Amino acid sequence: MPEVGQASSEQAPKDLIGFLDYYLVKKAPFQIPDNAKEWLVQYGPWITIVVIVLTLPAILALLGLGAVLLPFAGYGAGFGLLAIGLIAEIALTVMALPGLFARKMSGWTLLFYGRLVSLVARLLAGAIVSALVVGLISLYVLFQVRPLYKA
């Protein structure tokens, strides 16, 4: 029979990071292998820079197209939320890069906030399936590599 102190340790923490860590790392049915985690932490910031640079023209074109089409009925609300979320996510990701290269928890935290902003923006824009799938995968990977970052 478990003791009183042990029963509380089996419950998920109440804070968001503790809750996600509990379900995406401790209770996850699959763990990313250590060598893959190390590879993601070592090369992830470089891959992020390449992806941002390659998608920057498309993002700028999309934002320009959105500005042109924004006044037309039925288009503005969802796109506006996604555009604002995209800008905030990219800004947080760029701000996270120095910390990610240095393997600091501050970089990981900014990246985490960027993923949350993206998730909320997609949900508010009505892209529920996309938000859940992309959010779950990105948060799973993010929490799997979290122990490799220093406070």
N, C-alpha and C positions, 0 to 999 in steps of 0.2 A: 504494500500500500504506500503510495507516494506521500512524502511529507508536505506540509503546507507550503514551504518555500519552493519546493520542486514544482508544484502545480502551476505557480505563477510564471516560472521560467519556460513552460511549454506553451504559453499563450503568446500571440503576436504583440510586439510593442505598440504603444499608442501613437508615437510620432511617425511621420511619413517615411523618413529614411529608415528607421528601425523596422517598420512594417514591411516596406519593400525588400529590405535586406533579409528579413525573416522568410518571406515567401519566394524571392527570386534567387536566394543563395542557400540558406539553410534547409528549406523544404523543397527546393527545386529537384525534379526527378533526374536532371542531367546537369553535370558540372562541366564547364569548359576546361579542358586539360591545361595544366600549369604552363606548358611550353606555348600553347596558343594564347593564353592570357598575357604572357611576357611579350609575345610577338605583337599583340594588339596594343599594348601599352608603349612598346618601343616605336612601332611604325604608324600607329593610329594618328598622331598629330600631323605627320607628313602626308598621309592619305587625306586627312581633313583639309589641309591646305590645297592639295591638288584638286579635290572635289569643289571647293569654294571657288578657286580660280577658273575651273572649267565651266561651272554653272553660273558664274557672275554675269556673262553676257545674256544668257537666257533669263535670268532673274530680272536684270535691268529692262529687258524687252517686255517681260511679263508685267512689270510694274508700270512701264510706259503705256502698254496696251490697256491695262486696268484704269489708268488715269483718263484715257480717251473714252473708254466704254462706261465709266462709272456713272455718268449722268443718266444713262438709259435705265428704265424701270426693270426690276427683276434681276439685276445683275450685281448691284452694289454691295449688299449686306454681307453675303458669304465671302465674296472676293475680298472685301475690305478687311474682314477679320483674318483671313488667311494671309493677306499681304502684310498686315501689321505683325502677325505671329511670325511670318517668315523673316521680316526685318529684325525683330527682337531675337529670334533664334540665331540668326547669323551673327548679330552683334555679340551675343553671349558666347557663342562658339569662338569667335575671333578673340574675345577677351580671355577666354580659357586657354588658348594655345600656349602662352608662356608658362603657365602653371602645369600644363600637360607635359611639355618638354622637360620640365624640372621634376616631374612626378610629385607634384604638390597636391594636397587635398583641395586647396582653393581652386585649382584648375578643374579638378573633377567636379566640384560643387557647381561651378559656373556652367559646365557642360550639362550637368543634371538639371539645372534651372532652365537651360535652353531646351532640353527635351520636354520638360513640363510645359513650357510656353507653347511649344509646337503641339503637344497633346491637347491642351485646352483650346487653342485656336482651331484645331481641326474639329474638336467636339462642338464648339460654338458655331462653326460654319456648316455643321450638318454632316461632315464626313466621318460618321461614327465608326464604321468598319475599318476604314483607313487609320483612324486615330487609335483604335484598340490594337490592331495588328502591328503597326509601326511602333506605337508606344510600348507595347509589351516586349517586342524584340529588342528595341534600343535600350530600354531600361534593364532588361535581363543581362545584356552584354555589359552595360555600364556597371551594374552591381556585381557582376562576376569579377570584374577587374579592379574594383574599388580597394581591396586590401593591398594592392601594389602601389598605392599613393600614400605619401607621408603627410602627416599633419603639419 
